[in-house]
Amino acid sequence: RPDARWLLTVPHAAAALLTLAVLQGWLDQARPVLLPILGSLVLVDLFVMAPGLIRSDRVAVWLKRIRQPDGVTRSAPDSDQTVLLAGNEPDFRMAMLSEGQPGTPEEQEGVRAFILADEFVVGRDPRKTDLCLPVKSIGRVHARISRQAGSFFICDLGSANGTCLDGRRLQKHVACLMPDQCLVQFADQIFHFRAG
């Protein structure tokens, strides 16, 4: 939003000067007060100035993962303890959408997207989607690809022009199991899907 960017220019210029002063040691006594203010401005940047980078639903999922069932936040692991990475979970799989056929030189051309999250939304609205296709035939939030127990599912989110899986049109709001290699068509945009 242009008006929000203009209104935030002055506080950010002041924040830059204050940061410089803190780093130079000129405002050491004010450091405990200034650091939370500067941190707040960074959060405002992330949510207002850079829409689409962080989505509140993704933050909610992340917060659920770092909380134990009793609601207590996990403490930091021991420095000697090995931490299991998300990609090492037994049912973790990633997938890719590409305009070009995988394994050919055309794969490198056109749009490619890697599906690493449990939910991946395709559509025209960059603030609400993981893969933005700025084409009028694509719905704002056209379809969702979700990963559940190591399998991928696709669901048309009520788009006007529909979604097809291997040439078969999907029913709206009904999840359909995706083969590991298939063709997905969002309106008139065709992509190769490959899960690994």
C-alpha atoms as one frame of an Amber mdcrd trajectory, in Angstrom:
protein
   0.000   0.000   0.000   1.660   3.235  -1.105   0.171   5.308   1.753   1.563
   2.918   4.394   5.001   3.029   2.795   5.016   6.824   2.826   3.878   6.962
   6.458   6.628   4.547   7.469   9.448   6.366   5.687   9.986   8.940   8.457
  10.063   6.426  11.371  12.429   4.210   9.387  14.795   7.063   8.651  14.789
   7.898  12.365  15.311   4.214  13.202  18.312   4.077  10.869  19.874   7.081
  12.612  19.156   5.610  16.062  20.640   2.259  15.018  23.770   4.016  13.820
  23.984   5.903  17.117  23.557   2.684  19.144  26.192   0.882  17.054  28.620
   3.778  17.531  28.083   3.613  21.294  26.649   7.125  21.534  23.389   5.953
  23.103  24.489   3.067  25.330  22.225   4.165  28.177  19.175   4.205  25.874
  19.980   0.811  24.323  17.446  -1.207  26.462  14.656   1.132  25.333  15.699
   1.518  21.697  16.234  -2.152  20.820  12.554  -3.167  21.337  11.420  -0.136
  19.314  13.783  -0.976  16.463  12.695  -4.620  16.620   9.055  -3.528  16.341
   9.860  -1.544  13.211  11.479  -4.622  11.669   8.263  -6.590  12.320   6.211
  -3.800  10.758   8.495  -4.010   7.719   7.922  -7.727   7.397   4.136  -7.502
   7.581   3.459  -4.188   5.795   6.385  -3.413   3.525   6.977  -6.950   2.239
   3.529  -8.535   1.764   3.625 -12.171   0.776   6.929 -12.958   2.480   5.333
 -13.985   5.748   1.800 -15.285   5.926  -0.006 -15.354   9.270  -1.253 -18.911
   8.663   2.366 -20.068   8.200   3.353 -18.308  11.447   0.482 -20.084  13.248
   1.700 -23.472  11.965   5.242 -22.648  13.076   4.037 -21.625  16.544   2.089
 -24.888  16.889   5.235 -26.846  16.038   7.366 -25.175  18.701   4.789 -25.652
  21.453   4.399 -28.867  23.363   0.882 -30.355  23.798   0.547 -28.743  27.229
   1.140 -25.308  25.639   4.599 -24.786  27.123   7.188 -23.509  24.679  10.136
 -25.869  24.233  13.385 -24.820  25.786  16.504 -24.580  23.681  18.083 -27.992
  23.092  21.288 -28.997  24.862  24.324 -27.924  22.900  25.383 -31.610  22.735
  21.962 -32.833  21.595  21.352 -33.548  17.892  18.308 -31.793  16.472  16.227
 -33.622  13.846  15.798 -31.469  10.746  12.339 -31.133   9.173  13.541 -32.787
   5.965  14.587 -35.890   7.924  11.080 -36.736   9.138  10.112 -40.232   7.954
   7.179 -39.052   5.794   8.793 -35.825   4.537   8.689 -35.486   0.768   9.137
 -32.537  -1.493   7.704 -31.909  -4.920   8.163 -29.585  -7.862   5.894 -27.846
 -10.349   7.515 -26.835 -13.634   6.268 -25.544 -16.954   8.938 -27.571 -18.744
   9.008 -31.357 -18.576  11.280 -32.611 -15.760  14.548 -34.137 -16.904  14.661
 -32.138 -20.138  16.349 -28.822 -20.978  12.859 -27.228 -21.053  12.586 -27.876
 -17.302  14.993 -24.980 -16.707  12.845 -22.609 -18.778   9.643 -21.029 -17.550
   8.196 -21.116 -14.066   9.404 -23.661 -11.497   8.303 -23.955  -7.885   9.437
 -26.325  -5.161   6.783 -27.560  -2.739   8.412 -27.832   0.675   5.506 -26.897
   2.973   2.515 -29.009   3.979   0.206 -26.604   2.141   1.046 -24.849  -1.115
  -1.440 -22.431  -2.691  -1.435 -21.505  -6.387  -3.225 -18.403  -7.635  -3.039
 -14.860  -8.924  -2.842 -12.963  -5.592   0.820 -12.715  -4.474  -0.230 -11.997
  -0.870  -2.250 -15.188  -0.510  -0.349 -17.686  -2.639   2.922 -19.571  -2.638
   3.063 -19.682  -6.440   1.730 -16.519  -8.063   0.630 -16.850 -11.692  -0.268
 -13.302 -12.819  -2.676 -14.419 -15.540  -6.323 -13.251 -15.678  -7.624 -16.806
 -16.227  -6.168 -17.908 -12.864  -8.233 -17.370  -9.723  -6.878 -15.243  -6.884
  -6.553 -18.430  -4.820  -7.008 -21.064  -7.505  -5.897 -24.402  -6.010  -4.076
 -25.923  -3.062  -1.563 -28.769  -3.068  -1.220 -30.350   0.352   1.104 -32.985
   1.737  -0.389 -35.506   4.148   1.383 -38.612   5.444   3.867 -38.541   2.575
   1.262 -38.195  -0.198   0.268 -35.109  -2.164  -3.312 -34.009  -2.742  -4.713
 -31.247  -4.949  -7.909 -29.309  -4.367  -9.531 -26.698  -6.609 -10.500 -23.803
  -4.324 -13.601 -22.813  -6.293 -11.843 -21.277  -9.287 -13.970 -20.106 -12.222
 -11.840 -21.830 -14.877 -11.134 -25.026 -12.976  -8.191 -27.307 -12.325  -7.359
 -30.520 -14.199  -5.215 -33.455 -13.117  -3.892 -35.532 -16.030  -6.637 -34.102
 -18.248  -9.454 -34.820 -15.788 -11.293 -31.777 -14.392 -11.428 -31.742 -10.595
 -14.557 -31.113  -8.566 -14.388 -27.866  -6.620 -13.373 -28.151  -2.955 -12.685
 -31.909  -3.212  -9.119 -33.104  -2.534  -7.731 -35.600  -5.035  -4.640 -37.804
  -4.588  -1.843 -36.832  -6.987   0.363 -39.419  -8.692   4.095 -38.833  -8.167
   4.359 -37.664 -11.794   1.438 -35.992 -13.515   0.216 -32.975 -15.470  -1.680
 -30.280 -13.596  -3.622 -27.582 -15.405  -4.659 -24.424 -13.556  -7.171 -22.823
 -15.996  -5.058 -22.640 -19.189  -1.655 -22.919 -17.458  -0.101 -26.410 -17.677
   2.532 -27.639 -15.208   4.413 -30.882 -14.710   4.239 -32.189 -11.138   6.940
 -34.465  -9.774   7.210 -35.717  -6.181  10.403 -37.153  -4.789
